[in-house]
């Protein structure tokens, strides 16, 4: 599985061997935005068109487009894990927010 990003929207991309086509779906939205292409260039163009069409349709209907993420994350953790994370953050000389953000960044990049 691969991904691509355009205008802060991220799509998951897979190859459909049966139909010999790349298929993509924009992630993080309740609305379903999908697209396809026979080449990487066609897939990229179709992705950009899908996002642009979605934004245009929202504008025409007077709706606010869904945002893929706000940048705020509320976590519910076991108190023990919360405490361990606070200690680890302090030991690293960081705020808990900074420590968690860096841990998440490492996790999504691996």
Rosetta silent file (secondary structure, phi, psi, omega in degrees, C-alpha in Angstrom):
SEQUENCE: XXXXXXXXXXXXXXXXXXXXXXXXXXXXXXXXXXXXXXXXXXXXXXXXXXXXXXXXXXXXXXXXXXXXXXXXXXXXXXXXXXXXXXXXXXXXXXXXXXXXXXXXXXXXXX
SCORE:     score description
SCORE:     0.000 S_00000001
   1 L     0.000  139.160  177.583    0.000    0.000    0.000 S_00000001
   2 E  -126.611  170.611  177.489    1.222    3.495   -0.838 S_00000001
   3 E  -138.594  162.380  175.831   -0.113    6.951   -0.217 S_00000001
   4 E  -144.915  153.586 -176.195   -0.156   10.349   -1.873 S_00000001
   5 E  -128.684  140.804  176.803   -1.044   13.808   -0.612 S_00000001
   6 E  -150.420  127.819  179.789   -2.644   16.822   -2.285 S_00000001
   7 L    49.998   42.221  178.672   -3.943   19.992   -0.606 S_00000001
   8 L    69.679    6.850  173.916   -3.522   18.286    2.815 S_00000001
   9 E   -98.113  133.993 -179.195   -5.725   15.340    1.754 S_00000001
  10 E  -112.278  138.192  179.483   -4.057   11.934    1.858 S_00000001
  11 E  -121.991  143.799  172.089   -5.122    8.957   -0.222 S_00000001
  12 E   -88.612  136.740 -177.792   -4.328    5.276    0.074 S_00000001
  13 E  -124.280  133.914  176.488   -3.284    3.774   -3.241 S_00000001
  14 E  -135.520  158.583  176.543   -3.334    0.122   -4.230 S_00000001
  15 E   -99.097  126.745  177.301   -2.843   -1.769   -7.440 S_00000001
  16 E   -97.178  100.386 -175.663   -5.817   -3.804   -8.632 S_00000001
  17 L   -64.621  -35.331 -178.836   -4.210   -6.658  -10.528 S_00000001
  18 L   -60.148  -45.068 -178.235   -7.560   -7.992  -11.791 S_00000001
  19 L   -98.009   -1.430  179.699   -8.417   -4.718  -13.574 S_00000001
  20 L    54.131   51.825 -177.382   -4.775   -3.671  -14.164 S_00000001
  21 E  -147.266  149.503  172.058   -5.375   -0.243  -12.620 S_00000001
  22 E   -85.132  136.068 -178.641   -4.207    1.821   -9.659 S_00000001
  23 E  -124.540  135.368  179.803   -7.054    2.635   -7.275 S_00000001
  24 E  -128.285  153.106  175.282   -7.026    5.376   -4.644 S_00000001
  25 E  -141.222  131.305  179.115   -9.277    6.484   -1.814 S_00000001
  26 E   -72.235  132.669 -176.251   -8.984    9.686    0.209 S_00000001
  27 L   -95.844  154.634  171.616   -8.579    8.890    3.903 S_00000001
  28 L    82.907   11.608  179.714  -10.031   10.574    6.966 S_00000001
  29 L  -120.334  148.309  171.898  -13.313   11.756    5.435 S_00000001
  30 L   -74.341  -33.927  175.454  -16.871   10.566    5.914 S_00000001
  31 L   -68.261  146.736  178.548  -17.454   11.381    2.265 S_00000001
  32 L   -96.341  115.875  175.447  -16.150    8.740   -0.135 S_00000001
  33 L  -118.939  111.831  177.956  -13.616   10.126   -2.583 S_00000001
  34 E  -127.779  161.563 -176.092  -12.099    7.486   -4.830 S_00000001
  35 E  -159.653  166.377  178.904  -10.188    7.646   -8.089 S_00000001
  36 E  -152.185  162.653  177.493   -8.194    5.442  -10.426 S_00000001
  37 E  -162.715  153.688 -179.732   -5.588    5.574  -13.155 S_00000001
  38 L   -86.986   -9.547  178.012   -3.625    3.270  -15.459 S_00000001
  39 L  -142.422  168.556  178.819   -0.329    5.017  -14.732 S_00000001
  40 H   -61.537  -43.393 -179.688    1.199    6.981  -11.905 S_00000001
  41 H   -63.398  -43.178  178.811    0.676   10.230  -13.809 S_00000001
  42 H   -65.444  -37.981  178.851   -2.968    9.363  -14.566 S_00000001
  43 H   -64.701  -44.834  179.222   -3.503    8.383  -10.929 S_00000001
  44 H   -60.970  -44.898  179.138   -2.006   11.665   -9.704 S_00000001
  45 H   -62.533  -43.563 -179.791   -4.201   13.664  -12.092 S_00000001
  46 H   -64.899  -37.975  177.497   -7.315   11.721  -11.061 S_00000001
  47 H   -62.508  -49.810 -179.947   -6.518   12.282   -7.368 S_00000001
  48 H   -61.699  -40.326  177.792   -6.123   16.027   -7.852 S_00000001
  49 H   -64.627  -40.096  179.710   -9.341   16.168   -9.895 S_00000001
  50 H   -62.884  -44.135  179.569  -11.241   14.221   -7.202 S_00000001
  51 H   -67.213  -46.024 -179.879  -10.096   16.617   -4.470 S_00000001
  52 H   -62.168  -41.651  177.654  -10.728   19.707   -6.607 S_00000001
  53 H   -63.532  -41.344  178.348  -14.191   18.455   -7.598 S_00000001
  54 H   -61.009  -47.424 -179.650  -15.000   17.732   -3.945 S_00000001
  55 H   -64.510  -39.820  178.270  -13.912   21.222   -2.863 S_00000001
  56 H   -64.292  -43.378  179.682  -15.836   22.820   -5.757 S_00000001
  57 H   -63.258  -41.606  177.153  -18.995   20.852   -4.909 S_00000001
  58 H   -60.897  -44.144  179.668  -18.753   21.909   -1.243 S_00000001
  59 H   -61.762  -46.106 -179.263  -18.374   25.537   -2.309 S_00000001
  60 H   -63.691  -32.798 -179.225  -21.353   25.338   -4.677 S_00000001
  61 H   -91.079   -1.646 -179.589  -23.534   23.787   -1.958 S_00000001
  62 L    70.785   26.677 -179.885  -22.329   26.236    0.693 S_00000001
  63 L  -103.986  147.905  174.046  -20.857   23.440    2.802 S_00000001
  64 L   -79.534  127.581  178.265  -17.579   23.462    4.667 S_00000001
  65 L   -64.223  144.640  175.182  -15.315   20.741    3.272 S_00000001
  66 L   -64.408  140.176  175.472  -14.344   18.058    5.730 S_00000001
  67 L   -97.606  138.338 -177.752  -10.831   18.505    6.996 S_00000001
  68 L   -65.061  -31.702  178.195   -8.718   15.381    7.173 S_00000001
  69 L  -164.077  145.111 -177.795   -7.369   16.281   10.631 S_00000001
  70 L   -90.280  -19.675 -174.628   -7.493   19.281   12.937 S_00000001
  71 L    95.986   -3.451  176.982   -4.125   18.748   14.593 S_00000001
  72 L  -109.283  138.954 -177.959   -5.748   18.097   17.961 S_00000001
  73 L  -137.470  122.587  177.154   -5.827   14.609   19.413 S_00000001
  74 L  -102.437  122.774 -179.842   -7.592   13.512   22.580 S_00000001
  75 L  -112.640  141.517  171.031   -6.272   10.263   24.021 S_00000001
  76 L  -112.290  118.141 -176.884   -7.742    8.115   26.732 S_00000001
  77 L  -124.212  157.825  170.923   -5.031    6.062   28.397 S_00000001
  78 L   -64.075  140.993 -178.984   -4.719    3.825   31.386 S_00000001
  79 H   -53.494  -34.878  179.867   -3.414    5.963   34.284 S_00000001
  80 H   -64.933  -43.898  179.123   -0.292    3.781   34.501 S_00000001
  81 H   -66.197  -40.938  177.720    0.583    4.360   30.844 S_00000001
  82 H   -57.859  -46.777  179.511   -0.112    8.084   31.204 S_00000001
  83 H   -62.977  -43.205  179.003    2.268    8.224   34.161 S_00000001
  84 H   -62.710  -40.162  178.897    4.962    6.255   32.361 S_00000001
  85 H   -66.010  -40.228  177.801    4.709    8.550   29.359 S_00000001
  86 H   -61.991  -42.865  179.261    4.985   11.644   31.587 S_00000001
  87 H   -64.294  -44.291  179.934    8.122   10.237   33.238 S_00000001
  88 H   -62.748  -39.546  178.911    9.645    9.337   29.856 S_00000001
  89 H   -65.218  -46.274  178.963    8.905   12.826   28.517 S_00000001
  90 H   -61.877  -41.148  179.141   10.458   14.519   31.562 S_00000001
  91 H   -62.364  -30.727  178.791   13.500   12.239   31.311 S_00000001
  92 L   -86.494   -2.827  179.973   13.887   13.325   27.688 S_00000001
  93 L    73.528   29.937 -176.619   13.549   16.992   28.694 S_00000001
  94 L  -127.711  161.157  171.794   10.347   17.414   26.716 S_00000001
  95 L   -73.064  159.213  177.961    6.714   18.215   27.335 S_00000001
  96 H   -60.790  -41.034  178.629    4.343   15.265   27.180 S_00000001
  97 H   -58.903  -48.308 -179.008    2.755   16.766   24.055 S_00000001
  98 H   -64.002  -42.774 -178.739    6.117   17.097   22.299 S_00000001
  99 H   -63.021  -45.767  179.717    7.205   13.604   23.364 S_00000001
 100 H   -65.265  -43.063  179.382    3.958   11.984   22.149 S_00000001
 101 H   -59.782  -41.952  178.771    4.043   13.930   18.868 S_00000001
 102 H   -67.970  -37.845  177.977    7.602   12.733   18.208 S_00000001
 103 H   -64.617  -42.647  177.859    6.673    9.129   19.097 S_00000001
 104 H   -65.005  -39.732  178.782    3.703    9.245   16.710 S_00000001
 105 H   -60.970  -45.481  177.909    5.878   10.773   14.000 S_00000001
 106 H   -62.077  -40.992 -177.195    8.393    7.936   14.337 S_00000001
 107 H   -64.970  -41.017 -178.140    5.598    5.352   14.299 S_00000001
 108 H   -78.726  -17.787  179.629    3.971    6.597   11.088 S_00000001
 109 H   -88.772  -11.986 -177.630    7.312    6.936    9.302 S_00000001
 110 L   -93.521    0.000    0.000    8.413    3.340    9.961 S_00000001
